[in-house]
Amino acid sequence: DTAVSQTPKYLVTQMGNDKSIKCEQNLGHDTMYWYKQDSKKFLKIMFSYNNKELIINETVPNRFSPKSPDKAHLNLHINSLELGDSAVYFCASSPEGLLEAFFGQGTRLTVV
Amino acid sequence: AQSVTQPDIHITVSEGASLELRCNYSYGATPYLFWYVQSPGQGLQLLLKYFSGDTLVQGIKGFEAEFKRSQSSFNLRKPSVHWSDAAEYFCAVGAGNTPLVFGKGTRLSVIA
């Protein structure tokens, strides 16, 4: 009964590759997010979607492209991966209006 | 813009001792405040939240937090720490329909 699930949990890839991370929530929430957690554990918002529409796009390289096929899914595609993209990426969701965010288990991306 | 400061990067306490983790926020109106816990290799789990009303809020795992508007603080407390409480703790602030803004986290170590 996982509420917010991400796949894969670990991803190791070479510089220059393109990769995707998938996220699904079964909570019926309208809003989904992608956060990036760096090596110092700092969590920073990347994108926010509400009902499949992009609401917030923080200062993120355009190599990162989120896609929301429906309000239960928010995938993250990354082109031309760089070493600095290595981090843990968290998907989260929240109900309409800001209440607490529910987080997935994270995807640890390592670019070599 | 909202911001959160967690002044303590790392705290070590003895098992059975009391705990207080500090959090200060910056926001113009009444914020929504949260504490999350992240165990190694895991996602973030909500411990407790404050929206309005009673300024002392109870959470899961025996944690509580007190909202003090005059000090712009939302400190997390636990009367008796267990070894399983060792983790990273994040304070977060939210408002309206904007994503949560997180502090940089406090790592809690518990010694016997």
Interface residues (C-beta under 8 A of the other chain):
Chain A: V4 T31 Y33 Y35 K40 K41 F42 L43 K44 I45 S48 N50 I55 I56 F90 A92 G97 L98 L99 E100 A101 F102 F103 G104 Q105 G106
Chain B: Y32 F34 Y36 Q38 Q42 G43 L44 Q45 L46 K49 E88 F90 G94 A95 G96 N97 T98 P99 L100 V101 F102 K104 G105 R107
